[in-house]
Amino acid sequence: MRRSAAVTAAIGQAAPRASRARDSRQDAGATPSVRPLDRAFFARNPRRVARELLGKVLVRDSGQLRLAGRVVEVEAYLGENDPASHSAAGNTARTAVLFGPPGYAYVYFIYGNHYCLNVSCEPEGKAGGVLFRALEPLAGIDDMARARKVALQGPRDLVRLTSGPGRLAEAFGITRKRDNGDDLTSPSSGLWIGDDGFRPGTIQVTLRIGISKAADRLLRYILAGNVFVSGRKTPARD
């Protein structure tokens, strides 16, 4: 997908050196072969899934439109015994996806103005999930900018595309009506998660942010030094 000169320059300045050194991309907008993650990947404790999702790729395929972003920040939610998790309210019409098979999209609307994307974890019948908090844009950057109504004139504008759960959802056109219940292990769903061979370096773990319940748990995972990480970037521990 062709990019403007401004976008190309912004990517080069915004991408952290460590990420560029480890990434197999020939240029910042290219997406090499991406292999979908299988269901077994998600049928595990959300802590482990969250950590191993870092560096994976979220893909949106819709006709000729292809968007891709590398996962750089996530939070784990541990099911019915986690007061901060929606599944703490039990298996309801709203939370049914979290209690269903692993690897499916759970999308909710928050603060009356944006959507958040999660993926179900644990074997079917046991709730658990991971919230996607930030991506590093890889492909379809101009389309993301149009969706976000952001004029790309420099690195700071690029970060505004997918740094934060609401931003990334808007950039990828994610809504509850469109995507809730999508199979994120299947490219045929139009929204899926894959592996392009990228291996992350240092992973840092912090407290979850933007919550009031169970706020003392170290369940937020970030790629150290990545400028697309949202919120605070100081780790609680490595």
Rosetta blueprint (number, residue, H / E / L):
1 M L
2 R L
3 R L
4 S L
5 A H
6 A H
7 V H
8 T H
9 A H
10 A H
11 I H
12 G H
13 Q H
14 A H
15 A L
16 P L
17 R H
18 A H
19 S H
20 R H
21 A H
22 R H
23 D L
24 S L
25 R L
26 Q L
27 D L
28 A L
29 G L
30 A L
31 T L
32 P L
33 S L
34 V L
35 R E
36 P E
37 L L
38 D L
39 R H
40 A H
41 F H
42 F H
43 A L
44 R L
45 N L
46 P H
47 R H
48 R H
49 V H
50 A H
51 R H
52 E H
53 L H
54 L L
55 G L
56 K L
57 V E
58 L E
59 V E
60 R E
61 D E
62 S E
63 G L
64 Q L
65 L E
66 R E
67 L E
68 A E
69 G E
70 R E
71 V E
72 V E
73 E E
74 V E
75 E E
76 A E
77 Y E
78 L L
79 G L
80 E L
81 N L
82 D L
83 P L
84 A L
85 S L
86 H H
87 S H
88 A H
89 A H
90 G L
91 N L
92 T L
93 A L
94 R L
95 T L
96 A H
97 V H
98 L H
99 F H
100 G L
101 P L
102 P L
103 G L
104 Y E
105 A E
106 Y E
107 V E
108 Y E
109 F E
110 I E
111 Y L
112 G L
113 N L
114 H E
115 Y E
116 C E
117 L E
118 N E
119 V E
120 S E
121 C L
122 E L
123 P L
124 E L
125 G L
126 K L
127 A L
128 G L
129 G E
130 V E
131 L E
132 F E
133 R E
134 A E
135 L E
136 E E
137 P E
138 L E
139 A E
140 G L
141 I H
142 D H
143 D H
144 M H
145 A H
146 R H
147 A H
148 R H
149 K L
150 V L
151 A L
152 L L
153 Q L
154 G L
155 P H
156 R H
157 D H
158 L H
159 V H
160 R H
161 L H
162 T H
163 S E
164 G L
165 P H
166 G H
167 R H
168 L H
169 A H
170 E H
171 A H
172 F L
173 G L
174 I L
175 T L
176 R H
177 K H
178 R H
179 D H
180 N L
181 G L
182 D L
183 D E
184 L L
185 T L
186 S L
187 P H
188 S H
189 S H
190 G L
191 L E
192 W E
193 I E
194 G E
195 D E
196 D L
197 G L
198 F L
199 R L
200 P L
201 G L
202 T L
203 I E
204 Q E
205 V E
206 T E
207 L E
208 R L
209 I L
210 G L
211 I L
212 S L
213 K L
214 A L
215 A L
216 D L
217 R L
218 L E
219 L E
220 R E
221 Y E
222 I E
223 L E
224 A L
225 G L
226 N L
227 V L
228 F L
229 V L
230 S L
231 G L
232 R L
233 K L
234 T L
235 P L
236 A L
237 R E
238 D L
